Structure formats: structure tokens, C-alpha cells
Amino acid sequence: MTRLLVVGGINMDYVFEAPCLPRHGETLGGQSFRRAPGGKGADQAVAATRLGAETWLVGCAGDDAEGRELLAHLRAEGVRTDHIAMTSDAPTGAAAVFACRGESAVTVVPGANHRLTAAHVRAAEPLFARSDVVLAELGIPSSAAMEAAELAHRFGKPFLLTPSPAGAVPPELARRVHLFLANQHELRAAFGDGDGDRNGDGGDGNVERVDDWRALLARWPGRIVVTRGSEGAAHVDAHGTLHEQPAFHVPVLDTTGAGDAFAAALAVHWSLGIPEAMRRACAVAALAVRGFGSQSTLPTRQELSDFLKTAG
């Protein structure tokens, strides 16, 4: 059984389904509304647990009704919550999700997620020692993410990072990342401008903006897996070989959380090597878009196995 440590955000999602996404200044009539557990860290932790991993989540929620509800939900899913802090200084993080025909647009208010400190992460040091893989994202303060990276490095654990929200990754953090898991927008935001020595190799940062994902992967061999929606995922290994994994085509109802499902599945199957882990991660992402919500349709290990048998 994989032992996975996730360091990331916890949100309550407020999901609005409408015939199309609203334009600037436009008011639309919606079709449905619901509240649902979310947050990248929480999504990843639940996804990993359903896939059979022993999973801990380090994060922060508000000491309010939403925070207590989400904590109870995580425990019910089997996620280990010993290192989730509850704060009265900020409300639980919230996300407004606008969903339309399988597409979504999201606005996030981080709230208590930004109260997660390096000290909170440091208190979980024994978990870093016993985990097989550490998975983090950037919806938390960079100091907390950096502490997670340093502890993973200290104990020789693979450190995987989803660079979301999209933007430049601090060079000192990038040096500690074994593998970035990014969609194409995040890939270009993190690596397309070249504003720093992100590889830790002493480069002068004079890298022109590159819009082609293949060129960006080739520039950072062995460091990135890019997810490309209906086109699947890709990775250039340390030897410069491109590995592409086609997507599993299924009817799509809601793509919210598919990237988190992919990240969790790749981390859970890390020991199988990146090409096979990508295949399984693409399958998990396909299963995750079959219904609404970022956690409600995450597959179990048995569902993944059954799907792969029929999908080939």
C-alpha cells in the first residue's frame, strides 16, 4: 500500500450549473446549485484514499460550520486528518464553480488555507519520514510549500507539485521538486517565461517565452508531466524521450477536479514508473468527469481496475 502525504488546500465548493459560462457584465439563469467538498489538497487526498493509499492531509480549515463539515467528510472518506489545523482567524476556503457542458470556470477565496504555516508542516515531520511520496500544490502559502519540499528532501522522498494557481514557481522551491504536474496553462505560466533559474542549474534566466508544450517539456527533461484534457498527458524523460498517454474518451459531465484526480493517481502509482502511472492517472481522470463535483465521482481501486480491463 502506498503511503501518501498531501499538503494542500481545503475548500467548500459552491457549484452553479448553467447553459453557458457568463460573460462580463452578464446575468444568467442557472439550472442547479449545490455545495460540495473541494480544495485541491482535499480532492487529492480523497482520490488517493479511494485508490487504496494510506493518506494524510496537512492543511488548514476555518473553525466554522463549513470547516467542521469538511473535516468530518475527510474522516469519513478515510483520510488521516491529525495534522489539519482549525483556525478562528479566517473562514474556511471557498470556491465558486461555474459549470457548463463539461467545462468549468472557478473563483477561489483561500480563507483559512492561507493560515497554513511552515510550523504546521514541520509538526508533521514524522509523516514525511514514513510516507512514500509527498504531493503538494500552491493554494497554500509558499512558505508552507517550501517547508514540505525541504522535509521531503531531508527524508529522500519524491516531492510532486501541482503549480496551481498558475504562476511562476519560486526557484528555491522548484529546485526541490522531483516532478511538476501541470496543465498547459500552468505549464506556460510556470515555465514559459524563463524568469529565473528554475532548474537550479545556474542558468541566467534568459529563456524566451515558448508556447509549444513539447518544447517546454524538452527544455525541462524528467521534470514535468503535462495534462492536456481530451488529448491525454505527456512527459519527456531524463533521456529526452517523449512519452504520450492518450486520454480515455468517456462522456464528460464536469471536469472540475479532474486534474487533482490525475495528480493523486500518478502519486499513488509512482512506484510503477511515470509512463504506467500516467496511464492509470488518465483513467482515473476519465472516471472523475462522469458526474458533477470534484470528489463525488472519484473512483475506487476496484473501479479503476475494472475500467482498465475494458478500456485496454
Buried (B, 14 or more C-beta within 10 A) or exposed (E): EBBBBBBBBBBBBBBBBBEEBBEEEEEBEBEEEEEBBBBBBBBBBBBBBBBBBBBBBBBBBBBBEBBBBBBEBBEEBBBBBEBBBBBEEBBBBBBEBBBBEEBBEBEBBBBBBBBBBBEBBBBBEEBBEEBBBBBBBBBBBEBBBBBBBBBBBEBEBBBBBBBBBBEBBBBBBBBBBBBBBBBBEBBBBBBBBBEBBBBEEEEEEEBEEBEEBEEBBBBBBBBBBBBBBEBBBBBBBEEEEEBBBEBBEBEBBBBBBBBBBBBBBBBBBBEEEBBBBBBBBBBBBBBBBBEBBBBBBBBEBEBBEEBBEEBE
